[in-house]
């Protein structure tokens, strides 16, 4: 697309079709008894189902799968700060929102609220010694919001603001990292014509940007509080614990209308070879950026009834719940050190049992190794592989004609992810059968210790590779587990965070010594700046190593005094 054509609405709408989107409601799955037929292995087409076929190195299905699974979750979005997804949603009527300030009046323009009072107290400034003002709002009707995933409220130079900047300004603007007023103003201006006046973002807690404090909300209370000292209390940072709740459980996301700018065609070659931590939207082309903005705007104005009705989040959670703990147990069993052949065979048989448990719903009577076994060929297990990989999606596939492009993307992500999980597990189980480790399909009177030793090494590599490929945040935890006075913590912006050079936009916030803030002067950026700059002696044990800012790793820190380990 040439630059002369960028203003063409028709061309922009055509190109928007190439920007992947995501969408969902729930309907019961049902079938007619007259339509039911027993499954026939012999008549089942197994073309394309090879246990030796690895996923494409450039595949993104597993990334989309975990992205959808992580939406609204604190822990994974604290770990992977760069957001990739923009999702329309609704905040229900009756929801409480909180705002801390240094004045006893409503903000005259766009401003920020928090979903929990502790976070808003950070901005409850006491400049005069007469306390601060804490506002509690309640929604009076459902609010149509746009949710940005990742740590999308973090003023970092590494990509956490990319998707917001794309919507507000059409591109990432690193020089405007701290231009929070400009960002919220331009987001509100963008959303004005399509009826979107609220934006949901995440830092150590969830925030909701309100474009108008008199629209869709009313005052529940406005209290003059005594001086609040909160910065030393580590329990105020739910983003730093895997046990913390979802960022905002009451936000209802519409998966069927989501957009993932990070999958735009212009970013594919840039993303090649990068680790997931490094994926960002910054270098998206102007035409892909325009298409993404058009897609989000179209999603916000499209009827909510035009989707398949599949509950994608429930589907993905079911798959994660089925395999996460079992794969982790397999990893443990395979990493155990055997001191003799008896112990080795014991661990191998236990691992084989776990593999069989995962595949039990798909092990057909007709799918069995030839007897007597003449080798290690596992093609006989391909029907098991296929049924395992398709059981969650085979019926949903029939809904495809009614799916939005977003839903089709999610369906493909679920299919790709399920296929690789089942390929690896089936391969491992079938090889264990040939080694004589399966009591139900024993092909040998006594397993060969040397063969089992080699097999365990192969299994260990397979499981580790699969779990690294899936990269589920549910496996990111402190080990050994933290004590009762500790919490598992990921480096969380802005505390002790390395700050980029501070450049305020023209007319932006600033504080000269001895000068009081004006009545409507923005104190938010100053409060954030002071939190980032504050090097608390009590927090010395929480200061991460340099690499942990880009690739945060979990560690135990104390959550009650004394804070030193």
N, C-alpha and C positions, 0 to 999 in steps of 0.2 A: 504494500500500500504506500503510495507516495504521500509526501507531506501536503500536496495540494488537495488530496482527497480526504484528509483527516476530518474535515468539517462535514463530510457527506453523511447524513443520518443513515441512508440506506446501506452504504458501505460499512459504517460503524456497526450497524446491527448485524450484518452478515459476519463480520469478523468476531463479534461478541460470541458467536456460536462456538468458537474455538477455545474460549476461556472456560475451563472446567468449573462446574457449579455443583452444589450439594443440596437435597430436600427430604415430608413424612407425617402421617396420622396412623391410627392403628385399626385394623379390621381383623376379625377372627378368620383364621385359615380353616377352610372346610372342603369337603369333597362329597360327591354322591356315591353311595354304595354301588350303584349300577355302573359307575365308571371305574371301579377298582379292579385291578388285575394283578396277580402275583408277579413279582419281579423275576425275570428270566435272565440268568447270567449269559446263557448261550446266545440269546438274541440281543444282548446289550452291546451297543457299539462302543468299543474301547479304543477306537482310533484317536491318536493324539494323547493317550494316557500312558506315558512312559515314566517308570520310576527312576530313570536316569536323567531326565530332563530338568536341568537347573533353571531357576528363574532368570529372566533377562537382567543383566547388570544395571540397566537403566530403568527397571521397573519402578513404579511409584505407588502401586496398589497398597503395599504394606504401610507406606507412609500415610496415605489417605486414611487407611483403616485406623491407625493409632491416633491420627489427628481427630477424627470423629469421636473416637473413644475418649479423648482427653478434653474435649470442649467443656468449658466451665469448671474444670478441675484445677485446683491450686498447684498440686505437686508437679504434674507433668508440664504445666505452663511456667512454673518457676525454673524447672530444669531446662526446657527448650524455650528460651525467651522470645525468639523471633517468630511472630505469628505469621500464619500463612492463609488464614481462613477468615472470611467475612460472612456473618450469618444473621439474617433477620430473626427477630424474636419478639416476645411480648412479656412485659412485666405486669402481673395481675393487679387488679384493683385491691386496695387495702394493704399494699406493701409499704413498709417503713423505709425511709431514706434519711441520712444524717448529714449535717453540714456544720463544720466548725468555722468560726469567724471572730474578728475583733470588733464587730459593730452590731448593734441591735436593730438591724433592718435587713430585709431580703436583698440578695444580690440583684442589682439593676439589669444585669444581662446574663449571658451564659456563664455557668459555673459548675463546680463538681460536687457530687454528693457521694457518700459511702453507703454500703449495705450493712455495715456494722458500726456501732457508735465508737468503739475503741479507735478505729482508724481515723474517723473524723476529728477525734480529740487532738490529733497531731496538729491540726490546723486551727485549733481553738486558741488563738493568740491572745495573750494578756500583755498588751503594750503599756497600759496605764497603771497596772497594779490594782485595778478594780474588777478583776476576773475577766472571763471571756464569755462568748455567746455561743450556745449550742442549739442548733435548729433541728427539729425532727419534723419531717414531712411525711404525708401519707398519700398514696396515689388514689385518685378519685375515679379513675377509669383505667382500663388496660392501656399501657403505654407501648407504642410500637418502637422498638429499639434496634440498633445495629450493634452486634457483638463482634469485637476484634479479639481473636485468640492470641496466645502468647502472653508475655508480661508487657502488655501493650500500653501501660502507663509509665513505663520506665524510660527516663531520658538518657538513653545510652547511644553510643555511636555505632553499635554493632548490628542494628536492624530491627530493634523492638518497636520502632515507630513507623516502619516502612508502610504498612497497610493503611494506617491512619493518614499519613502524608499523601499516599496515592489517591485517597478519596478527597482529601481537603485541597491538595495542590496539584494533583496529577502526576507526581513523582516524589521520590524521597529527597529531602532537602537537609543534609547533615548540618549545614550552617544554622539551621533553625531548630536544633534539638530542644532548646529551652524556650522556644516561642510558643508557650502553652496557650496564651491568650489568642494569638493569631490562629493557632490550630483549631481550638474549639469554636472560634468565631466563624472560620471558613467551613468547618464541618456542619455547623448549624445553617449556614447560608446554602450549602449544597443540599441539605435535607429539607429545606423550607418548602420547595416547590413539590416535593413528593410526600409531604406529610410526616417526615421523620424528624422528631425534635429531641431525641434521646439517644445516647451512645454508651455502650457498656464496655469498660476496659478493666485491666487487671494490673495491680502491683502487688504489694504484700497483702492487700485485700482487694475486694472488687469495688470499683467506682462506677457511677452512672453520671455522665455529663447531661445536665439539663440546659436546654437552650432558653427556657423561660420558666422561672420559678412560680409563675401564676397559672401555668397551663398543665392540666392533668394532675396537679398535686395541690394539697392544702396544708396549712400549718397545723401540726398536732401539738407541738409545744415549742417554745423559744426561751431557753433558760439561761440565766446569768450564773455561770459556774465559777467555783473557786479555782485558783490556779491549778492546772493539770500538769503533772509530771509523768509522762508515759514512756519516754524513750528507753528507759533502762529495763522495762518489763518485756522479756523475750516472749512471753506467752501471748503477746499481742500480734504475733506474726504468723498467722495460720498458713501462709504460703511456704513456710519453712518446715513443714512436717508432712510425711506421707499419710498420717492419720487424720489430717484436717479435712473438713467437709468440702463439698463442691463450692466453687466460688460464689454461686448465687443460685440455690436450688429452685427458687421460684421463677427464674427466667425460663420461659418456654421457647426453645429454639425451633425454628422451622428448617429442618435439615433439607427439605426439598427445594429450598431457594438459596442455598449457600454458594459462595464463590471462593475459589482458590486461585488467586492471582499467581502464586508461586509455580503453578503448572503451565503458565503461559508459554507458547512456543519459543519466544525469544530468550527465556531463562533456561531452556533445556541444555544447550551447550555450556552455559556458565555453571550449571549445577553438576555437570558430569565430573565424577571423581571427588566431589566434595563430601565431607561428612555432614550429617544432618544438622549439626550445630551451626554450620556455616551457610545454610540455605537462607536466602533473603530475597526480597522483592526489589531491592534498590536499582538493579540494572535492567529492569523491564523496559522494553521498547516503548516509544510514545504511542504507537498504534495498539499494542497489547494493553498498555495502561488505560487508554481511552475505552477499549473494549471491556476491560474489567469494571471500570466505573459505570459504563452503560449497563452491564449485566447486573450489578448491584442495584442500580436505580430501577431497572425493569423488574427485578425480583421483589422490590418493595412495593411496587404498584400493581403487580399481578395478583389475580385472585388466589386465595389460599386453598381453594377447593380443587385445583388442577394437579393433584399428585396421586400416587398409587395408594397411599394409606398405610404403607409399611412402616413400622416403628424401627428405624434403622439403628437407633441407639440401643434398644433392647436386643436386637439381633447381634450386634457387635459385642455387647456385654456378655451375652450367652456364650459366645465363642471364647472370649477372654477368660470367663469364669471356668469354662470346661478345661482349658489347656494350661493356664498360667501356673497354677500350683503343681500340676502333674509334671510339667516340663522342668520346673524348678527342683522337684523331688528327683527327677531323672538326673539332673545335673549333679545333685548331691551324691546320689548313689554311684555315679560314674567317676566322681572325684575322690571317692573313698579309697584309702590305701589298703591293699590286701597283702598280708605278710606270708601267706601260704596258699596253696592251691585250693584247699577247702574253703577258705574265706573268699577267695576270688570267685569260685563257682557260686557261692552263696549270694554275693553282690550281683553277679550276672543274672541269676535266676530271679532275684528280686526286681531287677531292672526289666527283665522280660515280662514279669507279671504286670508291672505298670504299663508297659507298652500294650499288652493285651487288654488291659482295662480301658485304655483310650480307644481301642479299636473294636471292643466287644460288640457295639451295636451294628457293626458292618462286616463281621466275619461270617461269611456265608458257608453253608455246609459244602457247597459245590466248589468253593475256592480253597483248595488244599494242595500241598506239594505232592508231586508224584511219589509213589511208594513202590519199591524202596528209593530213597533219595539218591540221585546220581551226581549231584553237584550243588552249586549255590545259586543257580538261576532262580529268580524270584518273580518271573512274569506271571506265575499263577496267582500272585497276590494283587494284580492290577485291578480286578473288580472291587476288591476291598478298598483300595486307594481311591477309586472313583466314587464309590458310595460315601466314603468318609468326606471327600472333598465337596460333594454336591448336596449333601443331605440338608444343609441349612438354606440352600438357595434354589434347588430344583423347582419347587412350586412357585417361589417368588418370581422366577424367571418368566412365568406366564403373564406377570403384570407389566412386563417391559413396555408394551405399547402405551400404557398410561403413565409411565414414569417420566419425570422431568429429566433434563440432562444431568442435573445434580444427582438424582437418584440412580441413574444409570452408572455414573462414576462410582458411587458408593457400592453398588452391586458388583461392579467389576473389582473393586478393592477387596470386598469380602471373598469373592471367588478366588482371586489371586492369592490372598493370604491363607485361606482354607486349603487351597491346593498344595502349597508348599509345606504347611504343617503336616498334612496327611501324607504327602510324598515321603517326607523324612521319617515319620513315625512308622509308616507301613514298611518302608525299606528296612528299618532297624528291626522291627518285629519279625519280618520274614527271614532275615538273616539269622536271627536268634533261633527260629524254628529249625533251620538247616543245621545250626550248631548243636541241636539237641537240648535247648534250654527251655522249651515250652512243654509242659507236662501234658497238655491236651493234644499236641501234635508232635509227639516225640519221634524224631527220625533217627535217633542214635541211642544205644543202650547206655553209653557213658560219654559225656562231652569230652573233647580233647582240650586239655588245659592250654596248650600253646595256641590253638585256634581261638579259644575263648579270650585269651589275653589280647590277641590281635584285634578281635572283634570289639572288645571293651574300649580299646584305643580309638578305633574307628567311630564307635558310638559317641565317645566323648567329644571328638571333633565335630560330629554331625550335630549334636545337641547345642554345643557352644556356638556353632555357626548359625543355626536356626534362631537361637535366642538373640544373638547379635543382630541378625537381619530383621527380626520382628521389632526389637528395641522397645519393648513395652515398659512404661515407667513404673508399672506395678512391681517390677523386679528391682527397682532402684531403692535400696533401703540400707540402713545402718547394720553392719554386722561386725561383732555381735550386737544384739539388740541393746538399746539405750536403757539406762536405769530409770527408776520412777521419778528422780529429780532431774532427769535429762530429757532432751528432745532431739529427734533426728532432724538435721538442719541442712538445707542447701543455701549457698550464698544468695542472699535476697536483696535486690535493689530497694532502697538506696543506701543501706547501712554499710559503712566502711567501703563503699564502692569507689573505684577509681573514677574521678570526674574528668570529662573533657574540658578544655579551656572554656571558660564562661564568657559567652558573647550575647548580651541581651539585645533584642531587636530595638529599633528606634522607639523611644518612648516606653520601653519595657521597664520592669521593676528594678529598683536599685535602692540602696540605703546608704546615706552619708552619715558619718558619726554625729550623734547629737540631734539628728533630724527625726521627728515623729512622722509616722505614715499618715498619708491623707485618708479621708473618710472612705473613698472608694478605690484606694490603691491596692493593687494585687499583692497579697502577701504569700500566696501559695508557692510561687517559685522560690521565694526566699526561705520559706519553711523547709521545702524539699532540699534546697541547697545546704541549709544548716544541718539537716539530718545526715546528708551524704558526707559532710565535712567533719561531723562530730566523731572524733576518735576516742571512744570511751575507754578509760583504763580498765574498767570492769569487763570489757568485751574483748580483751586481748586474745583470748583463746578462740574467738570466732573469726578472727581475721584470716581469710583464705589465702592460699598460695596464688601466684599470678595466673596460672593456667585455669584455676577454678572459676574465674570470672566468665571465661568463654565456654568451659566444659565443667560446670559445677558438679561436685561430688559430695555425697552425703557424709555427714559426720555427726557425732554426738556432742552437744554442748549443754551446759547446765541451763535450766529454765527458772531456777530459784537461786537466791543468793546463798553463798558466795558464788559468783559466776565463773571464777577461774577453775579449770579442771583440777 
